[in-house]
Amino acid sequence: MTLEKKISQLLNETNHPANARFEVVAFELWGNSREGFETNSAWYLSKNADADQVLQDARGRWEAFKVNYLPKARVADIQDTGFDSTLSLEVDSVPFLEIRLA
């Protein structure tokens, strides 16, 4: 499964209205020798994004995430730990991306 198909599938499973707009948030991750990574600052990749922009942002973040944090990460390992209409995506307990209703 491609990243875009995975994100689209997860978006379709959330409780959001048709033509919803989203905020796409990434996290600064700092290495911690005892526990892996710590989540620090969050920043917006997009505000008021449509589904196509969400997919574009997710692709860009995925490439940076793999290079900088988890080179062996696979799309199949992405888990959604969010609730309601927020997707909180992570791989092996490392935050990858958050997608919220705008």
HELIX and SHEET records of a PDB file:
HELIX    1   1 LEU A    3  GLU A   13  1                                  11    
HELIX    2   2 ALA A   51  ASN A   68  1                                  18    
HELIX    3   3 VAL A   75  ASP A   77  5                                   3    
SHEET    1   A 5 GLY A  36  ALA A  49  0                                        
SHEET    2   A 5 PHE A  22  ASN A  32 -1                                        
SHEET    3   A 5 VAL A  94  LEU A 101 -1                                        
SHEET    4   A 5 LEU A  87  VAL A  91 -1                                        
SHEET    5   A 5 ILE A  78  ASP A  80 -1                                        
END                                                                             
